[in-house]
Amino acid sequence: YEPQYKLKRPLPKGSHPTTVWAAKFWAEKLQGIIPQNINVIGLSVDLETPVTTGAGIFSLGLVPFNEDTFEIYGAASFYGRAKFAQVVDAGHFSGGTLRWWMEQGDAARFELVKNQDEAMDYVELMATVLGYMHALNEFLQPRGMLMPLGNSARFDIGILEHTAMALNVVPKNSNGEKQLPWMFWNELDLRQRLLDCRMYAGGNMKNDIRRTGTHHNAVDDAIHQ
């Protein structure tokens, strides 16, 4: 299937073919789900990883929301799992983090290894993620901002960036610099927001808001985030 959507914001030359295809596919698919000409799109990012720093992603969930109204665009969510063996073969893991996973509940551990024939090629997954994020930019005003939200920015967003860089799917711009679909100064930190709420409004928002879904399922975690 070849998407017919024509991108308003051209991707950098040298973008991975899967990134180009995914940008068109998701921009086409999200029509009518995400409004046009938004000033700011927040993107809740949750990763399930074999590391705490550097490169390595087992699965990820991306859930866009309106940063001004906090409306969650749940129907526009993205979920992807990498093939477990490819992540390990790439050397993107730490022994301590893998031991931590083995101590989690059955549902969370099974999420990593279930239906490996349906899991995505590691490189293709990351190229698709970049395309999906480029597609979100299509719904912004000309000077609008895509603002990824992580728990914290250094963990989820940092590992996402390091993994995309390590797998060589981030294209270069006209200045020869690697160009991601977001600007680093637009990264949001959930931990800082929770601290601000506790300091200025009282209470513990993380505990006060009821959680649904499976713990360590990336989309469920991203929606709760």
C-alpha positions as CSV (number, residue, x, y, z in Angstrom):
1,Y,0.0,0.0,0.0
2,E,1.3,3.4,-1.0
3,P,-0.1,6.4,0.9
4,Q,-1.3,9.2,-1.3
5,Y,-0.9,12.0,1.3
6,K,1.5,14.8,0.3
7,L,3.6,16.1,3.2
8,K,3.3,19.8,3.8
9,R,6.6,19.6,5.8
10,P,9.2,17.9,3.7
11,L,11.4,15.4,5.5
12,P,15.2,15.9,5.4
13,K,17.0,14.4,2.4
14,G,18.3,11.0,3.1
15,S,15.5,10.0,5.4
16,H,15.0,6.2,5.8
17,P,12.5,5.0,3.2
18,T,10.4,3.5,6.0
19,T,10.3,6.9,7.8
20,V,9.0,8.6,4.6
21,W,6.4,5.9,4.1
22,A,5.3,6.0,7.8
23,A,5.0,9.8,7.8
24,K,2.6,9.7,4.8
25,F,0.7,6.7,6.2
26,W,0.1,8.2,9.6
27,A,-0.6,11.7,8.3
28,E,-3.3,10.2,6.1
29,K,-4.6,7.9,8.9
30,L,-4.9,10.6,11.5
31,Q,-7.0,12.9,9.4
32,G,-10.2,13.6,11.4
33,I,-8.6,12.2,14.6
34,I,-6.3,15.1,15.4
35,P,-7.5,18.6,14.6
36,Q,-5.7,20.8,12.1
37,N,-3.5,23.8,12.9
38,I,-2.9,23.0,16.6
39,N,-0.4,25.3,18.4
40,V,1.2,22.6,20.5
41,I,0.9,18.8,20.4
42,G,2.1,17.0,23.5
43,L,3.3,13.5,22.9
44,S,3.4,11.2,25.9
45,V,6.4,8.8,25.4
46,D,6.8,5.6,27.4
47,L,9.5,3.0,26.7
48,E,10.0,-0.5,28.0
49,T,13.8,-0.9,27.9
50,P,16.7,-3.2,28.6
51,V,18.8,-0.2,29.7
52,T,18.5,2.8,31.9
53,T,20.8,5.0,29.8
54,G,22.1,4.8,26.2
55,A,20.4,2.8,23.4
56,G,17.9,0.0,23.8
57,I,14.1,-0.3,23.4
58,F,11.9,-3.4,23.7
59,S,8.6,-1.7,23.2
60,L,7.2,1.8,23.2
61,G,3.9,3.6,23.4
62,L,3.3,7.1,22.0
63,V,0.1,9.0,22.8
64,P,-0.5,12.5,21.5
65,F,-2.5,15.1,23.4
66,N,-3.4,18.7,23.2
67,E,-1.0,20.6,25.4
68,D,-3.4,23.5,25.8
69,T,-6.6,21.6,26.6
70,F,-5.0,18.2,27.7
71,E,-7.4,16.3,25.5
72,I,-5.9,12.9,24.8
73,Y,-6.1,11.7,21.2
74,G,-6.2,8.0,22.2
75,A,-7.3,6.8,18.7
76,A,-4.0,8.3,17.4
77,S,-1.8,6.2,19.7
78,F,1.2,4.3,18.4
79,Y,2.5,1.0,19.9
80,G,5.4,-1.0,18.7
81,R,7.5,-3.9,19.9
82,A,11.0,-4.8,18.6
83,K,12.1,-8.4,18.0
84,F,13.6,-9.3,21.4
85,A,16.6,-11.2,19.9
86,Q,17.5,-8.3,17.7
87,V,17.7,-5.9,20.6
88,V,19.9,-8.3,22.6
89,D,22.1,-9.0,19.5
90,A,22.6,-5.3,19.0
91,G,24.1,-5.3,22.5
92,H,21.5,-2.8,23.7
93,F,21.0,-4.2,27.2
94,S,22.4,-4.3,30.7
95,G,22.4,-7.3,33.0
96,G,20.9,-5.4,35.9
97,T,17.9,-4.2,33.9
98,L,17.3,-7.6,32.5
99,R,17.3,-9.0,36.1
100,W,14.8,-6.3,37.0
101,W,12.5,-7.5,34.2
102,M,12.6,-11.0,35.4
103,E,11.2,-9.8,38.8
104,Q,8.2,-8.2,37.2
105,G,4.7,-9.8,36.8
106,D,3.9,-12.4,34.2
107,A,1.9,-10.0,32.1
108,A,4.7,-7.5,31.9
109,R,7.4,-10.1,31.1
110,F,5.2,-11.8,28.5
111,E,4.7,-8.5,26.8
112,L,8.4,-8.5,25.8
113,V,8.5,-11.9,24.2
114,K,5.0,-12.7,23.0
115,N,4.2,-13.3,19.3
116,Q,7.7,-12.6,18.1
117,D,6.5,-13.1,14.5
118,E,4.4,-10.0,15.0
119,A,7.1,-7.9,16.5
120,M,8.9,-5.5,14.2
121,D,12.4,-5.5,12.9
122,Y,14.4,-3.3,15.3
123,V,15.6,-0.8,12.7
124,E,12.2,-0.7,10.9
125,L,10.5,0.1,14.2
126,M,12.6,3.1,15.0
127,A,12.3,4.4,11.4
128,T,8.6,4.0,11.7
129,V,8.5,5.9,15.0
130,L,10.3,8.9,13.4
131,G,7.8,8.8,10.6
132,Y,4.9,8.8,13.0
133,M,6.4,11.8,14.8
134,H,6.9,13.6,11.5
135,A,3.2,12.9,10.7
136,L,2.1,14.7,14.0
137,N,4.0,17.8,12.8
138,E,1.6,17.9,9.8
139,F,-1.2,18.9,12.2
140,L,0.6,21.9,13.7
141,Q,0.4,25.5,12.8
142,P,3.5,26.8,10.8
143,R,5.2,27.8,14.1
144,G,3.6,25.1,16.2
145,M,5.6,22.7,18.4
146,L,5.7,19.0,19.0
147,M,6.5,18.5,22.7
148,P,7.4,15.0,23.8
149,L,6.7,14.2,27.5
150,G,8.8,11.6,29.3
151,N,9.2,10.3,32.8
152,S,11.8,11.9,32.9
153,A,13.0,13.7,29.7
154,R,16.5,12.1,30.2
155,F,15.1,8.6,30.4
156,D,12.3,8.1,27.8
157,I,13.2,10.8,25.4
158,G,16.9,10.4,25.9
159,I,16.8,6.6,25.2
160,L,14.5,7.2,22.2
161,E,17.0,9.6,20.7
162,H,20.1,7.4,21.5
163,T,18.4,4.3,20.0
164,A,17.4,6.1,16.8
165,M,21.0,7.5,16.5
166,A,22.6,4.1,17.2
167,L,20.5,2.4,14.5
168,N,21.4,5.1,12.0
169,V,17.8,6.1,11.1
170,V,18.1,9.8,11.9
171,P,18.7,11.9,8.7
172,K,20.9,15.0,8.4
173,N,19.6,18.4,7.7
174,S,21.1,20.9,5.2
175,N,23.7,21.8,7.8
176,G,24.9,18.3,8.1
177,E,23.5,17.8,11.6
178,K,21.2,15.0,12.6
179,Q,17.6,16.2,12.7
180,L,15.0,14.6,14.9
181,P,11.2,15.3,14.5
182,W,11.3,17.5,17.6
183,M,13.5,20.2,19.1
184,F,15.3,19.4,22.3
185,W,14.1,22.6,24.0
186,N,10.5,21.4,23.7
187,E,11.1,18.2,25.8
188,L,8.8,17.9,28.8
189,D,9.6,16.2,32.1
190,L,6.7,14.5,33.9
191,R,8.7,14.3,37.2
192,Q,9.2,18.0,37.2
193,R,5.5,18.6,36.5
194,L,4.5,16.3,39.4
195,L,6.9,18.1,41.7
196,D,5.4,21.5,40.6
197,C,1.9,20.2,41.4
198,R,3.0,18.9,44.8
199,M,4.7,22.2,45.6
200,Y,2.0,24.6,44.4
201,A,-1.2,22.7,44.6
202,G,-0.6,20.0,47.2
203,G,-1.3,16.3,46.9
204,N,0.4,13.6,45.0
205,M,-1.0,13.5,41.4
206,K,0.8,10.3,40.6
207,N,-1.1,8.5,43.3
208,D,-4.3,10.5,43.2
209,I,-5.1,9.7,39.5
210,R,-6.5,6.1,39.2
211,R,-4.4,3.9,36.9
212,T,-5.9,1.5,34.4
213,G,-4.4,-1.1,32.1
214,T,-1.4,-3.3,32.4
215,H,1.7,-2.0,34.2
216,H,4.7,-1.9,31.8
217,N,2.5,-2.0,28.8
218,A,3.9,1.0,27.0
219,V,0.7,2.4,25.6
220,D,-1.2,2.0,29.0
221,D,1.7,3.6,30.7
222,A,1.8,6.5,28.2
223,I,-1.9,7.1,28.6
224,H,-1.6,7.2,32.4
225,Q,1.4,9.5,32.1
